[in-house]
Amino acid sequence: MATLQIENLPDELYSRIQCLASEKNLTLNEAVIRLLKRSFESDKVTLDRAQENQPMSGILQRIRSRPRVNPRDFGLMDSTILIAEDRNR
């Protein structure tokens, strides 16, 4: 695992992290990791909400611009063949 060293951390911020760690019964290291993870999760939620508020035309345009995928590229059979086989049972 990587190591992160933070310089010039304000005393007030350090104290708040220490308080959080002691409240949650965590080490200082665990508290910082938890805060960083939570920060990135909230960024993802914000991004998801921004996409929800997009007009339908923007969503459809994004869907249409996706590259087409050929099942054969992944070693899969054509679905029409599978459907025909299923109907003939």
Buried (B, 14 or more C-beta within 10 A) or exposed (E): EEEEEEEEEEEEEEEEBEEBBEEEEBEEEEBBEBEEEEEEEEEEEEEEEEEEEEEEEEEEEEEEEEEEEEEEEEEEEEEEEEEEEEEEE
